[in-house]
Amino acid sequence: MDAPSLLLLTTLLAFAFKASVAQWTPAFATFYGGSDASDTMGGACGYGNLYNAGYGVNSAALSTTLFNNGASCGMCFTITCDASKTPSCKQGTSITITATNFCPPNYALASDNDGWCNPPRQHFDMSQPAWETIAVYQAGIVPVNYMRVPCQRSGGMRFTINGNDYFELVTVANVGGSGVVSQMWIKGSKTDWMVMSRNWGASWQSNAYLNGQSLSFKVQTDDGRVVMADNVAPSNWWFGGTYTSWQQF
């Protein structure tokens, strides 16, 4: 191998190594939703039933700082209780959760006294089953360390279509890889690709009349990867329907 090629290879390996070294960040965590996580369903990302969306009970609501106005919906984090700061941890445990909801600030309360999700705090309000994986129920709040990790999903992405004849509101769920959708496109069987805009949470909108056409989607995640899901919804799709692709990140 000549010197320029060796230098290029060394540089690429250095970047790959740097990217692979995950960093733990301190934060705090509480829990909500009940022992069966029933009250975690729905939420500010728009996923609805989290089982149907592919996320189950390992989920959390993020504080303002982490939620980023919905741009963090679908993001995955590994969380571990910081046993060096509290005896309430279940030592040697960790849990990987998906961001599915927003933990709103409460400015009537101090940030260190129940205003846990006030900016600039980094805080996870976890489902109770996820919480009890890493900490004892009685603790209420614990210091944690977290890192963002790739999302491991079973099956393909899921597209739920709502709206009306000239307004398609598409919620995309069960997204692997980065987990976070940063851009979407829609295409009818009689149209070209059209850029969609984020409406709220994980829901993206298009203002086109696409009734009676099969629908395809392109999904871009926040790491720049793009996956195309051809003809996911058949020509007789309906508002309120969910359509699963074979494609995944």
N, C-alpha and C positions, 0 to 999 in steps of 0.2 A: 504494500500500500504506500502511495507516495505521500509526501509531507502534507500537502493541502488537504488530501482526503482524510488523513489521520487527524488533522486539526479539526476538520468538520465533524468527524465522528466523535471526537472528544468533546466538542462543544455541545453536540446533540445529547450525548450521554449526561453531561453536566446539567442541562436544562431538564432532562427527564428525571434525574435524581432529585433536583430541587423541587419539581412539581410533586414528586411522590412523598416528600417529607411533610406529613400532615402536622398541623400545629393545634395544640389544645388551647382553648380559650376559657377563662373563668366566667361563670354566670351563676344564676340561681334558678331554682325550679320549684313549682308548686303543682297541685293537681286539681282536676275538676272532672265532672261527667258521670260520677257514680261508679260502683264496682264493675258494672257491665258496660261502661263507657257509652251508655245510651244517649246521654246528653252532649256527647261530642259530635253527634251526627249533624250534618248541615254545616253552618259556619261561613266565615268571611271569604273562603276560597271558592265556595259554590259547588263543592263536590257532592253534597247531598248525603246519601247513605254511604258511609265510608267502606263498608264491605263491598257494595256494588261498584265502588270506584277503585277497588283493588288495594285499599290502604289499611283496612281493619282497625284494630284498637291501638296500634302503636303509632300514636299521633300526638301532636301538641299544638297549642295556640302560641303564637310568637308575640313578644312585646313590640311596640312601635319601631324601635331601633332595628330589630331583626326582620320584621314583617315587610318593611320597605314598600308600603302601599299595595301589597298583594303581589309584588314581583318575586317574593320568596315562596309563593305557593308551590307545593310539590317538592321542595328542597328536603334533603335527608341529612340528619345529624346523628352521630353517635354521642351519647351522653353517659357520663359516669359520675357518681356521687363522690364528692371530695372528702374522703375519710380522714384527711389530715386536719379538717376544720370542724367536723361534727361526728359524734358517735352514732348518728342516725342512719348512716350508710349501710347497705348490704355489701360488704367488702368483696372485691373481685368480680363485681357485676357491671354490666353496661347494657344499654338498650339503644337500638337504632329506630328513630322515629321519623315520621313525615310531617312537614308543616302543612296543616290543613285549616287553621283558624287564626284569628287575631285576638290577642289579649289586650283590651283597651286600657288606656291610662285612667287613673282615678286621681285627679289633681286635688280632690278634697282631702286626700290622705298623703302622709309623708312617704317619700320613696323608700325609706327604711322601716316603714310601719304600715304594711298592707297596701301601699301604692306600688306594688312590686313591678307592675308593667309600665310605670312612668318612664319617659325618656330621661336620661340616656341609658337606662338599665337594660342589660341583655338578660332576658328572662324567658323561660319556657313554662307554660302552664300545661302540663302533660295530662294525658288521660290517666285515670287512676290505675288501670292495669299496668301501663308502662311505668308509672311512678313507682309502684310497689315492686317492680323488678329490681330497682336500685336503692330504694330507701324504705324505711318503716313508715307505716300509715300515720302514726301519732306525731311525726316530726312537723308536718304541715308545710315547711319550706326548708330547703337544704341548698348549700353551695354545691355547684357542679362544675365539671369541665366538659367542653363539647368540641367537636370538630365536624366540619361538613364532610360528607362521604358520598360516593356514588350510590344511586338508588338501584336496588335489585328488585325487579318486578317479575311477576308470573303472568305469561300471556302478553297480548298486544295492547296498544293504546286504545282507550275507549272515548268515543265522541258522543256527547249528549247534545241534541239539537233542540233548542227552544226558539221562541220568537213568533213571527207572523210572515205573511207572504212576501213582504219586502224587507224583512229584517231577520237574519239568521243569527242566533246567539248560541255559540258552540262552546261547551265546556269540555276540555280535554283532560283525561285522568289516566292513572296507571302509567305514568311516563317514567321510563328507566333512565339510566345514565345520570346526567346532571339533574334530571327531575323537574327542571324549571323551564317552562316555555317562554321564550323571549320574542317569538314572532310566529305568526301563522298565515297560511294562504288557503284559499278555497277555490275549487274548480268544479263547475257543472259539466256534464257530458257534452253540453253545447256551448261552453264558454272557454275562455282562456283563464289562466291563473289570476286571481284577484287577491290583493293584500287585505288582510283582516286587521282590525285594531282591537287592543285590549279594552274591554268594557269594564270589568271588575274581576278581581281575584284571578281565577283560571279560566275565565270566560272571554271569548273573542267574538267580535261581531262583523257581519257583512251586510251591506244594504243592496242586495240583489234579489231578483226574482228567479228562484231556482227550483220551483215546484216541478215535479215530473222528470227531473234530471237526476241521474246518479251523481253522487258527490265524492270528490277526492280532496285530501288535505295534505299540505306540506307543513311540517312542524320543525321549527328551529329551537334548540335549547340554548341556554345562556353560555355554553362553551363553544358555540358556533356550529355544532353538528346539525345536519338537516336530514330528516327522514320523510319520504313520500308514502302516503297511504292511498293507493289507487282504489277508486270505486268502493269505498268503505260503506257508504249508505246507498242502497239500491234506489231505483227511480221512484219507488212507492214509499220512500221514507216519510216519516210523519213527525210533527213537532211534539216533543216529549220523549221521542225514541232515543235509545242508546245503541250505538253501532261499534262493534269491536273489530279492529284491524289485526292483521297478522304481523304488522310491522312494530318494531321496538328498537330503542336505542341500546 
